[in-house]
Structures are given as C-alpha cells and as structure tokens.
Amino acid sequence: MPRIQPVADELLDRNHADLLATIRGAYGSEPSSFALLAHVPGLLEAVGDLSEAVMGPGRIDAGLKWMVAHVASLSAGCQYCSAHTGYHAAHAAGVREEKVAALWDFATDPLFSRAERAALNLALGAAHSPNATTDADFDELRASFTDGQIAEQVAVVALFGLFNRWNDTLKPELEDAPLRFAEQTGAYAGRNEGRSR
C-alpha cells in the first residue's frame, strides 16, 4: 500500500490525458507511481518529458538503456523500479528474459559483451551511494562508447536515481505484469526479502 494516497484516477486522466496516452501507447499502461507524482504540480509532466528525452531513441539502443536502468535499480535496492525495468527490458526493448534474469551477474555471465559489461558496471557504481565509479571504469567505457553514449548512460542512471528514491520511499503498488515478470525471472531487488506490495 502506498504511503500517501494516490491522486484519483479520474483526476489523473483529466489533468494528464496526453502524457497518459503516450505512456499507454508505448507500454500498455502507466505506472501506479504516476498517481503519486501528480500530487506535485508540474512534476508528472516534467518527469514525463525527462523520461522521453532519456529513454527515447538516442545513441545507444533501448535494450542497453533498460538493462542500465535495471542494474541501477538493483544497486539502489528499489523493488518497484527493478521489477519495472526488468519487465520493460524484455517486453519493450526485446532483451531475452534469460539475459534479464542474469543481469545481477553481468560481470561473469557469458551472455554479456564487453561493452555491456562496461555499461552495466557504470550503472552499478553510479547508482551506489556514495558514487563508486572510477577513472578505470571510464577507460573501459571508452573502449566501446563515445562520450555522447557514455553521457546517455549516465542520464539513464540519474533518471532512475529519481525514480528509485521516489518509489522506494512512497511504495506505490506494483502492477501485475511487472510483478509476475519479476517473480518468474527473479529479476528484482530484494528478491530474498519479500516484495513491496
């Protein structure tokens, strides 16, 4: 149960119709956390615009973006976001479920390329508090990515830093599809500690 009351569905639909239509078109439904973001005037639209800029088409492919988001959310310990990012990696970006389930073991699992390992290591370190990235991490990234691609990866981690803090603090109800995916694959934070539902 969320720690604050969500904005009523009819009010959310009336005040945020365009954004909700875009999200529903892309992902089938909107996250329940939207009804919590809507409490702060202008925040839902700002987060929507930021999400579109960061997660939309760019210099790195959608699958890598969602895997970066997933590892960042696992590192932050956010059950809600790690369930969502794993689900979207597989269902919106086409990453194989086996690979999503193995993301926590990216450093040693043969499913991951050198470039993916470098990106996921960045996500792991950058999502850690305090930040645990090193100059050596960036040397490894430069073997596979341009500065623009690296900046895009950091933007994904930063976006999910906001989502991880928001969602892990306010505890929105986890929707059925990402919950089922997380339970089937084990691809969520705190999988041995229960879930936030």
C-alpha positions in Angstrom: 0.0 0.0 0.0 1.4 3.4 -0.9 2.5 5.7 1.9 0.4 8.6 0.6 -3.0 8.4 -1.2 -2.7 8.3 -5.0 -4.5 11.1 -7.0 -7.9 9.7 -8.1 -7.9 8.0 -11.5 -10.5 10.4 -13.0 -8.5 13.4 -11.9 -5.2 11.9 -13.2 -6.9 11.1 -16.6 -8.5 14.6 -16.9 -5.3 16.5 -16.0 -2.7 14.4 -17.7 -4.5 12.9 -20.8 -1.8 13.5 -23.3 1.0 12.1 -21.2 -1.0 9.1 -20.2 -2.0 8.4 -23.8 1.7 8.4 -24.8 2.7 6.1 -22.0 -0.2 3.7 -22.6 0.7 3.6 -26.3 4.3 2.8 -25.5 3.9 0.4 -22.6 0.2 -0.6 -22.4 -0.4 1.1 -19.1 1.0 3.8 -16.8 3.0 3.0 -13.7 0.9 3.4 -10.5 3.6 5.8 -9.3 2.2 8.4 -11.7 -0.8 8.9 -9.4 1.7 9.9 -6.7 3.9 12.1 -8.9 0.7 14.0 -9.8 0.4 15.4 -6.3 3.2 17.9 -7.1 2.0 20.5 -9.7 4.0 20.2 -13.0 6.1 17.2 -11.7 4.4 14.5 -13.7 4.8 16.4 -17.0 8.4 17.3 -16.2 9.2 13.7 -15.3 7.4 12.5 -18.5 9.5 14.9 -20.6 12.7 13.9 -18.9 11.8 10.2 -19.3 11.1 10.7 -23.0 14.4 12.5 -23.5 16.5 9.9 -21.7 14.7 6.7 -22.6 13.6 7.6 -26.1 15.7 7.0 -29.3 19.3 8.0 -28.9 22.9 6.9 -29.3 22.5 3.6 -27.5 19.8 1.1 -28.1 16.7 0.7 -26.0 17.8 -2.8 -24.7 21.0 -1.4 -23.2 19.2 1.6 -21.7 16.7 -0.7 -19.9 19.5 -3.0 -18.8 21.4 0.0 -17.4 18.2 1.2 -15.7 17.7 -2.3 -14.2 21.2 -2.7 -12.8 20.9 0.9 -11.4 17.6 0.0 -9.7 19.0 -3.3 -8.4 22.0 -1.4 -7.0 19.7 1.1 -5.3 17.6 -1.7 -3.9 14.3 -0.4 -5.4 11.9 -3.4 -5.8 9.3 -1.4 -7.7 11.8 0.0 -10.3 13.8 -3.2 -10.7 10.5 -5.1 -11.4 9.5 -2.4 -14.0 13.0 -2.1 -15.6 13.4 -5.8 -16.0 9.9 -6.1 -17.5 10.5 -3.2 -19.9 13.9 -4.6 -20.9 12.2 -7.8 -22.0 8.8 -6.6 -23.2 9.5 -3.1 -24.6 13.1 -3.5 -25.7 13.3 -7.2 -26.7 16.1 -8.3 -24.3 15.8 -12.1 -23.7 14.3 -13.0 -20.4 17.2 -15.2 -19.6 19.5 -12.2 -20.0 17.4 -10.0 -17.8 17.4 -12.7 -15.1 21.2 -12.8 -15.4 21.8 -9.0 -15.1 22.9 -9.1 -11.5 25.7 -11.5 -12.6 26.7 -9.4 -15.7 30.4 -9.3 -14.7 30.9 -13.0 -15.2 27.9 -14.2 -17.2 28.9 -15.0 -20.9 25.6 -13.6 -22.1 27.1 -10.1 -21.8 29.5 -8.5 -24.2 32.5 -6.4 -23.1 30.6 -3.2 -24.0 27.5 -4.3 -22.0 29.7 -5.2 -19.0 31.3 -1.7 -19.1 27.9 0.0 -19.3 26.4 -2.2 -16.5 29.4 -1.7 -14.3 28.9 2.1 -14.7 25.3 1.7 -13.7 26.2 -0.4 -10.6 28.8 2.2 -9.4 26.9 5.3 -10.3 23.7 4.2 -8.6 25.7 3.4 -5.4 25.7 6.0 -2.7 28.3 7.4 -2.4 29.1 7.1 -6.1 31.5 4.2 -6.7 32.6 4.9 -10.3 36.3 5.2 -11.1 38.5 6.6 -13.8 39.3 3.0 -14.8 35.5 2.4 -15.3 35.5 5.3 -17.8 38.6 3.9 -19.6 36.8 0.7 -20.1 33.7 2.5 -21.3 35.7 4.5 -23.9 36.8 1.2 -25.5 33.2 0.7 -26.7 31.4 4.1 -26.4 31.7 7.7 -27.4 31.4 10.5 -24.8 27.8 11.1 -26.0 26.9 7.5 -25.5 28.5 7.5 -22.0 26.6 10.6 -21.1 23.4 8.9 -22.3 24.1 6.0 -20.0 24.7 8.3 -17.0 21.4 10.1 -17.9 19.6 6.7 -17.5 21.2 6.1 -14.1 20.3 9.7 -13.0 16.7 9.4 -14.2 16.3 6.1 -12.3 18.0 7.6 -9.3 15.0 9.9 -9.1 12.5 7.0 -9.7 14.4 4.7 -7.2 14.2 7.3 -4.4 10.6 8.3 -5.1 9.2 4.8 -5.5 11.2 3.1 -2.7 10.1 5.9 -0.3 6.5 6.2 -1.3 5.9 2.4 -2.0 3.4 2.6 -4.9 1.6 -0.7 -5.6 3.5 -2.8 -8.1 1.3 -3.6 -11.1 0.5 -7.2 -12.0 2.6 -7.5 -15.3 5.9 -6.3 -13.8 5.2 -8.2 -10.6 4.6 -11.5 -12.5 7.7 -11.0 -14.6 9.9 -10.3 -11.6 8.6 -13.3 -9.7 9.1 -15.6 -12.8 12.6 -14.4 -13.5 13.9 -13.4 -10.0 14.9 -10.1 -11.6 14.1 -7.6 -8.9 15.8 -6.1 -5.9 15.4 -7.7 -2.5 14.2 -11.0 -4.1 15.1 -12.8 -0.9 13.5 -10.2 1.3 9.9 -10.2 0.1 8.3 -7.6 -2.1 6.8 -4.1 -1.7 3.2 -5.0 -2.4 
